[in-house]
Amino acid sequence: MNAKRRCTHSMHTRISLVLTALASVLVLALGGLWLKQSRESIHEEVEAASRVAEQWLAVAAREARAQPPTWSSERLLAHIQAVGRIRANFLEVTDASGRQHYVSPQPTYKAGRAAPGWFATLVEPQFPARRIDAGLLLLTLHPDASRSVLDAWDELCAMAGWAAVLLIALFFAARLSLDRALRPLGLVMAALEHTGYGRFDTRLPVFPVPELGRLAAAFNGMADRLAEAVNENVRLESERELGERVQVRLEAERRSIARELHDELAQGITAVRALAGAVAQRTAEQPALHGHAQSIVAVTGQMQDGVRNILHHLRARTDNASADDTLCRYLDCWQQHYPDIALGATLAAGAEPLRDDLVPALLRIVQEGLTNVARHAAASRVDVQLRRLFDGSESLLELTITDNGRGPATRSSFAGSGLGLAGMRERVAALSGELKFDRAAGGGTRLCVRLPARHTNPLEQTK
């Protein structure tokens, strides 16, 4: 959770930094425009001051030239010295030999300070020196923009300070606004975490922000579908567990009924047959009684065969026997009862151990399928095939029963209940398998069942 919060805060910080960087680019662009305007303003200011000073000096020089040279030069120097510093200019007075007679004093405005050289290079314009002939003296006026440049530098420092304050304020304001606007993301992440731990009843409120509102609606829909899927899985698992328990109970009931038939009915029929045989032996000279006794012996023999067949169906011998052996014994018995139907069998499940409940299930499916063929298909041949398939690391058993009788469209009884197709589907579903029932290639019906054949390890069951 902390990591997610750090990621969210980092996102807020990155967005705030991006906004601040964009504002900084705008400030820099405005700063470049300001530098250009400052350079033009300094040029105009110094140029105007230089023109005024040049005009004043030109008038003074013209008057000096009109007077006697010595007297006028001294008077001009005295007048210039009295004036002192000329605004935005540096004045130098020399004679014809180049000897310097006067240099204007240093400026007192912001004395001792100067703008950085790189800044002066950017904004300070270049001016040519202005020379004025005053007879015996030469007045050289040098335009000086250093004070204007220093003013521009101070103004830039003040603006940069305010810009820095505003950018910092923008960063924190953007971050605070994003924290407030994206605060629902914390609820979304908490809901996702709860859902990840299996709490599918977690729901999000409807947020006022449209994008977050759609996100909440999508999450709630996903949570509803997850809850429905979980409930459906629980229901299916419960039904599967119930089916397995019912199957176990049915097998127990089959064995119980088989014991009752063997212990009660079979023994009673055997006793009746023995008594009828004894009567038949003792009434050989009495045709009427002898015939009835022989009939009783024949009927009880048929009854014994029927009970034996019922016992074989109810309690198949699957203990410690492979699927191939178990099905082979049953198919031999079935062929004896239905000799008019040609039976072909290909059994190749192998000797590898199978699930404990798989062999009885295969036997019951074969019993139900062949019983249906005998009763409803009107077929002259039926083929049973059992083979092992491998799908990656999973092992499957495929059982197919194919006959050449009536097609599935005319055998509606196969889709009935009890031992029909519905019962087969329930049995196969309880074993996590699949069942297909369609028309065979050459006519007739084909039943295909695939069941997982993984052997259940007792150690795994205890985990």
Phi, psi and omega per residue, in radians:
M1 nan -0.759 3.117
N2 -1.081 -0.709 3.112
A3 -1.073 -0.726 3.122
K4 -1.128 -0.704 3.099
R5 -1.114 -0.728 3.111
R6 -1.069 -0.700 3.114
C7 -1.114 -0.713 3.123
T8 -1.128 -0.806 3.099
H9 -1.067 -0.707 3.114
S10 -1.079 -0.682 3.088
M11 -1.120 -0.762 3.090
H12 -1.036 -0.771 -3.129
T13 -1.108 -0.731 -3.132
R14 -1.126 -0.738 3.121
I15 -1.122 -0.734 3.113
S16 -1.088 -0.722 3.113
L17 -1.131 -0.671 3.115
V18 -1.106 -0.792 3.114
L19 -1.086 -0.736 3.122
T20 -1.142 -0.674 3.117
A21 -1.132 -0.709 3.086
L22 -1.095 -0.739 3.085
A23 -1.119 -0.626 3.107
S24 -1.135 -0.706 3.085
V25 -1.069 -0.725 3.095
L26 -1.102 -0.727 3.118
V27 -1.097 -0.735 3.126
L28 -1.124 -0.685 3.096
A29 -1.110 -0.769 3.079
L30 -1.117 -0.614 3.100
G31 -1.122 -0.713 3.083
G32 -1.089 -0.722 3.088
L33 -1.117 -0.690 3.115
W34 -1.123 -0.704 3.109
L35 -1.051 -0.736 3.129
K36 -1.105 -0.771 3.138
Q37 -1.174 -0.626 3.110
S38 -1.134 -0.732 3.120
R39 -1.066 -0.740 3.119
E40 -1.159 -0.698 3.134
S41 -1.131 -0.753 3.117
I42 -1.097 -0.701 3.120
H43 -1.084 -0.805 -3.137
E44 -1.123 -0.730 -3.111
E45 -1.122 -0.871 -3.104
V46 -1.183 -0.679 3.119
E47 -1.084 -0.739 3.122
A48 -1.139 -0.788 3.129
A49 -1.103 -0.671 3.140
S50 -1.164 -0.673 3.124
R51 -1.156 -0.714 3.108
V52 -1.111 -0.805 3.129
A53 -1.112 -0.680 3.135
E54 -1.126 -0.708 3.127
Q55 -1.137 -0.733 3.134
W56 -1.124 -0.792 3.137
L57 -1.158 -0.614 3.107
A58 -1.108 -0.695 3.103
V59 -1.134 -0.766 3.138
A60 -1.142 -0.675 3.132
A61 -1.189 -0.631 3.121
R62 -1.146 -0.678 3.083
E63 -1.167 -0.657 -3.133
A64 -1.156 -0.632 3.136
R65 -1.222 -0.409 -3.128
A66 -1.413 -0.235 -3.115
Q67 -1.798 2.984 3.051
P68 -0.975 2.449 -2.975
P69 -1.001 -0.888 -3.045
T70 -1.155 -0.816 -3.093
W71 -1.142 -0.703 -3.098
S72 -1.219 -0.603 3.126
S73 -1.169 -0.743 -3.136
E74 -1.160 -0.685 -3.139
R75 -1.161 -0.685 3.125
L76 -1.120 -0.727 3.117
L77 -1.116 -0.728 3.132
A78 -1.100 -0.693 3.132
H79 -1.155 -0.727 3.139
I80 -1.169 -0.733 3.137
Q81 -1.116 -0.589 3.121
A82 -1.192 -0.599 3.108
V83 -1.188 -0.694 3.137
G84 1.391 -2.391 -3.073
R85 -1.237 2.253 3.065
I86 -1.640 2.311 -3.038
R87 -1.045 2.261 3.060
A88 1.068 0.399 3.133
N89 -2.548 2.753 3.077
F90 -2.137 2.076 -3.031
L91 -1.824 2.325 3.118
E92 -2.257 2.276 -3.140
V93 -2.011 2.145 3.117
T94 -2.287 2.861 3.073
D95 -1.731 -3.011 -3.076
A96 -1.150 -0.477 3.137
S97 -1.468 -0.099 3.135
G98 1.640 0.081 3.136
R99 -1.328 2.341 -3.080
Q100 -1.444 2.224 3.133
H101 -1.840 -0.420 -3.080
Y102 -2.797 2.457 3.022
V103 -2.329 2.283 -3.109
S104 -1.134 2.549 -3.105
P105 -1.181 2.858 3.098
Q106 -1.200 2.640 -3.122
P107 -1.178 2.521 3.088
T108 -1.612 -0.277 3.130
Y109 -1.302 2.070 -3.114
K110 0.916 0.820 -3.090
A111 -1.126 2.512 3.118
G112 1.445 0.008 -3.128
R113 -2.057 2.682 3.100
A114 -2.683 2.599 3.098
A115 -1.264 2.667 3.086
P116 -0.995 2.608 -3.078
G117 -1.060 -0.708 -3.118
W118 -1.113 -0.632 3.134
F119 -1.244 -0.711 3.104
A120 -1.063 -0.640 3.111
T121 -1.121 -0.587 -3.106
L122 -1.293 -0.719 -2.952
V123 -1.925 -0.307 -3.043
E124 -1.443 2.070 3.090
P125 -1.349 2.813 3.134
Q126 -1.736 2.283 -3.132
F127 -2.138 2.455 3.035
P128 -1.360 2.645 3.081
A129 -1.218 2.560 -3.121
R130 -1.954 2.110 -3.093
R131 -1.909 2.354 -3.104
I132 -2.235 2.203 -3.128
D133 -1.455 2.122 3.140
A134 -2.109 0.711 -3.142
G135 1.448 -1.931 3.140
L136 -1.325 -0.231 -3.080
L137 -2.000 2.688 3.062
L138 -2.099 2.075 -3.138
L139 -1.666 2.108 3.123
T140 -1.992 2.048 -3.112
L141 -1.801 2.044 3.132
H142 -1.839 1.945 3.077
P143 -1.043 2.353 -3.070
D144 -2.220 1.892 -3.128
A145 -1.734 0.242 -3.044
S146 -1.102 -0.646 -3.116
R147 -1.249 -0.688 3.102
S148 -1.141 -0.689 3.092
V149 -1.111 -0.693 3.116
L150 -1.137 -0.697 3.067
D151 -1.061 -0.751 3.117
A152 -1.107 -0.678 3.113
W153 -1.109 -0.774 3.106
D154 -1.092 -0.693 3.106
E155 -1.132 -0.693 3.108
L156 -1.122 -0.729 3.111
C157 -1.066 -0.732 3.131
A158 -1.131 -0.777 3.133
M159 -1.144 -0.671 3.121
A160 -1.115 -0.685 3.101
G161 -1.096 -0.810 3.105
W162 -1.132 -0.675 3.112
A163 -1.099 -0.714 3.116
A164 -1.101 -0.737 3.119
V165 -1.096 -0.760 -3.131
L166 -1.170 -0.663 3.114
L167 -1.160 -0.718 3.083
I168 -1.091 -0.750 3.109
A169 -1.108 -0.668 3.097
L170 -1.108 -0.723 -3.141
F171 -1.050 -0.878 -3.087
F172 -1.245 -0.587 3.097
A173 -1.160 -0.739 3.108
A174 -1.119 -0.736 -3.129
R175 -1.147 -0.717 3.108
L176 -1.129 -0.721 3.127
S177 -1.137 -0.711 3.117
L178 -1.163 -0.704 3.091
D179 -1.031 -0.726 -3.117
R180 -1.264 -0.706 -3.095
A181 -1.257 -0.630 -3.087
L182 -1.746 0.239 3.102
R183 -1.017 -0.601 3.088
P184 -1.043 -0.338 3.103
L185 -1.073 -0.518 3.061
G186 -1.082 -0.723 3.079
L187 -1.130 -0.671 3.131
V188 -1.112 -0.780 -3.133
M189 -1.163 -0.666 3.086
A190 -1.122 -0.695 3.113
A191 -1.140 -0.713 3.095
L192 -1.103 -0.693 3.131
E193 -1.139 -0.759 3.111
H194 -1.099 -0.710 3.105
T195 -1.118 -0.666 3.097
G196 -1.080 -0.500 3.111
Y197 -1.547 0.135 3.052
G198 1.680 0.100 3.129
R199 -1.580 1.459 -3.047
F200 -1.409 0.041 3.064
D201 -1.564 0.052 3.137
T202 -1.252 2.304 3.116
R203 -2.324 2.677 3.126
L204 -1.784 2.542 3.036
P205 -1.274 2.890 3.094
V206 -1.443 1.999 -3.100
F207 -1.440 2.611 -3.141
P208 -1.223 -0.489 3.116
V209 -1.221 2.219 -3.049
P210 -0.992 -0.784 -3.114
E211 -1.103 -0.798 3.127
L212 -1.201 -0.539 3.067
G213 -1.108 -0.729 3.092
R214 -1.170 -0.633 3.089
L215 -1.102 -0.746 3.126
A216 -1.131 -0.713 3.123
A217 -1.113 -0.719 3.116
A218 -1.136 -0.715 3.130
F219 -1.132 -0.768 -3.130
N220 -1.110 -0.671 3.070
G221 -1.109 -0.730 3.097
M222 -1.085 -0.746 -3.140
A223 -1.114 -0.679 3.101
D224 -1.091 -0.773 3.141
R225 -1.155 -0.665 3.090
L226 -1.102 -0.763 3.137
A227 -1.095 -0.719 3.102
E228 -1.116 -0.709 3.131
A229 -1.132 -0.728 3.123
V230 -1.112 -0.780 3.117
N231 -1.074 -0.694 3.124
E232 -1.143 -0.721 3.107
N233 -1.112 -0.717 3.104
V234 -1.093 -0.733 3.130
R235 -1.102 -0.792 3.137
L236 -1.110 -0.703 3.119
E237 -1.131 -0.690 3.105
S238 -1.130 -0.738 3.119
E239 -1.140 -0.669 3.118
R240 -1.146 -0.765 3.122
E241 -1.102 -0.696 3.101
L242 -1.117 -0.726 3.114
G243 -1.073 -0.723 3.119
E244 -1.112 -0.716 3.125
R245 -1.151 -0.703 3.107
V246 -1.103 -0.702 3.133
Q247 -1.109 -0.754 3.095
V248 -1.070 -0.722 3.141
R249 -1.153 -0.679 3.104
L250 -1.103 -0.723 3.115
E251 -1.108 -0.687 3.102
A252 -1.127 -0.717 3.125
E253 -1.137 -0.677 3.102
R254 -1.046 -0.805 -3.134
R255 -1.129 -0.656 3.127
S256 -1.141 -0.763 3.114
I257 -1.120 -0.695 3.114
A258 -1.075 -0.725 3.117
R259 -1.122 -0.734 3.141
E260 -1.113 -0.750 3.111
L261 -1.099 -0.710 -3.124
H262 -1.211 -0.748 -3.038
D263 -1.359 -0.612 -3.040
E264 -1.763 -1.102 -3.011
L265 -1.236 -0.796 -3.084
A266 -1.105 -0.753 3.139
Q267 -1.161 -0.652 3.115
G268 -1.129 -0.724 3.122
I269 -1.135 -0.697 3.115
T270 -1.082 -0.717 3.124
A271 -1.144 -0.726 3.125
V272 -1.105 -0.692 -3.133
R273 -1.168 -0.679 3.128
A274 -1.138 -0.725 3.113
L275 -1.143 -0.718 3.126
A276 -1.134 -0.633 3.098
G277 -1.154 -0.704 3.125
A278 -1.138 -0.713 3.110
V279 -1.110 -0.722 -3.127
A280 -1.110 -0.637 3.135
Q281 -1.194 -0.596 -3.038
R282 -1.568 -0.143 -3.101
T283 -2.060 0.573 -3.129
A284 -1.098 -0.492 -3.105
E285 -1.588 -0.010 3.129
Q286 -2.049 1.618 -3.015
P287 -0.972 -0.692 -3.087
A288 -1.100 -0.881 -3.141
L289 -1.201 -0.676 -3.099
H290 -1.089 -0.696 3.134
G291 -1.142 -0.742 3.118
H292 -1.145 -0.661 3.130
A293 -1.132 -0.717 3.100
Q294 -1.121 -0.636 3.100
S295 -1.131 -0.721 3.108
I296 -1.097 -0.727 3.119
V297 -1.064 -0.741 -3.124
A298 -1.164 -0.769 -3.122
V299 -1.141 -0.743 3.133
T300 -1.150 -0.563 3.052
G301 -1.101 -0.758 3.087
Q302 -1.115 -0.665 3.119
M303 -1.130 -0.699 3.103
Q304 -1.088 -0.736 3.102
D305 -1.095 -0.708 3.128
G306 -1.140 -0.772 3.118
V307 -1.101 -0.707 3.122
R308 -1.079 -0.699 3.103
N309 -1.144 -0.732 3.103
I310 -1.088 -0.741 3.120
L311 -1.095 -0.642 3.133
H312 -1.132 -0.668 3.110
H313 -1.244 -0.690 -3.066
L314 -1.315 -0.608 -3.029
R315 -2.384 1.402 3.130
A316 -1.271 2.638 -3.121
R317 -1.556 1.649 -3.113
T318 -2.015 -0.028 -3.096
D319 -1.203 2.213 3.059
N320 1.023 0.418 3.132
A321 -2.067 2.548 3.121
S322 -1.334 2.919 3.123
A323 -1.118 -0.678 3.136
D324 -1.088 -0.804 -3.120
D325 -1.143 -0.737 -3.108
T326 -1.113 -0.819 -3.135
L327 -1.197 -0.590 3.126
C328 -1.103 -0.752 3.120
R329 -1.105 -0.723 -3.120
Y330 -1.195 -0.704 -3.125
L331 -1.122 -0.651 3.070
D332 -1.072 -0.766 3.136
C333 -1.136 -0.741 -3.125
W334 -1.113 -0.671 -3.127
Q335 -1.128 -0.586 3.107
Q336 -1.151 -0.615 -3.121
H337 -1.399 -0.456 -3.112
Y338 -2.230 1.247 -3.093
P339 -1.238 -0.305 -3.112
D340 -1.351 -0.214 -3.135
I341 -1.854 2.081 3.121
A342 -1.233 2.263 -3.090
L343 -2.002 2.160 3.031
G344 -1.964 2.342 -3.069
A345 -2.327 2.308 3.018
T346 -2.250 1.803 -3.061
L347 -1.965 1.985 -3.099
A348 -2.445 0.877 3.093
A349 -1.327 -0.410 3.133
G350 1.529 3.020 -3.094
A351 -1.639 0.019 -3.131
E352 -1.149 2.405 -3.112
P353 -1.029 2.493 -3.142
L354 -1.986 3.019 3.060
R355 -1.050 2.606 -3.052
D356 -1.083 -0.563 -3.068
D357 -1.692 0.115 -3.008
L358 -1.449 -0.771 -3.098
V359 -1.101 -0.807 3.064
P360 -1.054 -0.655 3.139
A361 -1.137 -0.768 3.101
L362 -1.053 -0.734 -3.137
L363 -1.094 -0.780 -3.128
R364 -1.136 -0.678 3.139
I365 -1.143 -0.712 3.103
V366 -1.140 -0.736 3.107
Q367 -1.031 -0.835 -3.102
E368 -1.168 -0.740 -3.131
G369 -1.120 -0.815 -3.128
L370 -1.224 -0.581 3.069
T371 -1.098 -0.710 3.104
N372 -1.149 -0.690 3.106
V373 -1.076 -0.772 -3.097
A374 -1.164 -0.598 -3.029
R375 -1.560 -0.619 -2.915
H376 -2.173 -0.286 -2.980
A377 -1.452 -0.453 -3.027
A378 0.963 0.768 -3.073
A379 -1.715 2.678 3.051
S380 -1.807 -0.188 3.121
R381 -2.615 2.537 3.061
V382 -2.461 2.410 3.132
D383 -2.087 2.307 3.106
V384 -2.021 2.221 -3.132
Q385 -2.295 2.285 3.089
L386 -2.230 2.160 3.140
R387 -2.526 2.822 -3.130
R388 -1.789 2.315 3.111
L389 -2.036 2.735 3.126
F390 -2.236 2.091 3.096
D391 -2.022 1.543 -3.042
G392 1.235 -2.168 3.111
S393 -1.579 -0.039 -3.090
E394 -1.681 2.396 3.109
S395 -1.861 2.329 -3.107
L396 -2.184 2.650 2.970
L397 -1.920 2.232 3.134
E398 -1.965 2.124 3.115
L399 -2.002 2.185 3.098
T400 -2.187 2.406 3.057
I401 -2.180 1.982 -3.054
T402 -2.138 2.250 3.098
D403 -2.188 2.918 -3.139
N404 -1.904 0.470 -3.106
G405 -1.570 -2.601 3.139
R406 -1.154 2.588 -3.130
G407 -1.263 3.026 -3.102
P408 -1.141 -0.400 -3.116
A409 -1.196 -0.458 -3.103
T410 -1.778 0.107 -3.104
R411 -2.052 1.110 -3.079
S412 -1.146 -0.413 -3.120
S413 -1.173 -0.369 -3.119
F414 -1.203 -0.462 -3.117
A415 -1.581 0.291 -3.135
G416 -1.397 -2.754 -3.114
S417 -1.820 -2.947 3.117
G418 1.230 -2.019 -3.113
L419 -1.657 0.258 3.138
G420 -1.499 -2.735 -3.051
L421 -1.120 -0.647 -3.140
A422 -1.082 -0.745 3.108
G423 -1.119 -0.689 3.090
M424 -1.068 -0.796 -3.123
R425 -1.039 -0.737 3.124
E426 -1.109 -0.726 -3.132
R427 -1.155 -0.752 -3.137
V428 -1.177 -0.717 3.132
A429 -1.096 -0.629 3.116
A430 -1.126 -0.388 3.138
L431 -1.786 0.227 3.105
S432 1.075 0.634 3.130
G433 -1.913 -2.945 3.123
E434 -2.399 2.599 -3.081
L435 -2.284 2.355 3.083
K436 -2.212 2.444 -3.088
F437 -2.406 1.928 -3.057
D438 -2.609 -3.043 -3.122
R439 -1.435 2.422 3.124
A440 -1.289 2.854 -3.077
A441 -1.091 -0.760 -3.110
G442 -1.694 0.381 -3.048
G443 1.697 2.853 -3.098
G444 1.572 -2.749 -3.012
T445 -2.245 2.509 3.106
R446 -2.219 2.163 3.080
L447 -1.923 2.161 -3.106
C448 -2.183 2.230 3.137
V449 -2.217 2.309 3.051
R450 -2.132 2.236 -3.102
L451 -2.253 2.438 3.061
P452 -1.136 2.351 -3.021
A453 -1.886 0.222 -3.105
R454 -1.104 2.319 -3.140
H455 -1.340 2.320 3.139
T456 -1.430 2.084 3.133
N457 -1.456 2.227 -3.137
P458 -1.033 -0.542 3.136
L459 -1.163 -0.578 3.137
E460 -1.223 -0.549 -3.121
Q461 -1.200 -0.427 -3.116
T462 -1.535 -0.141 -3.122
K463 -1.285 nan nan
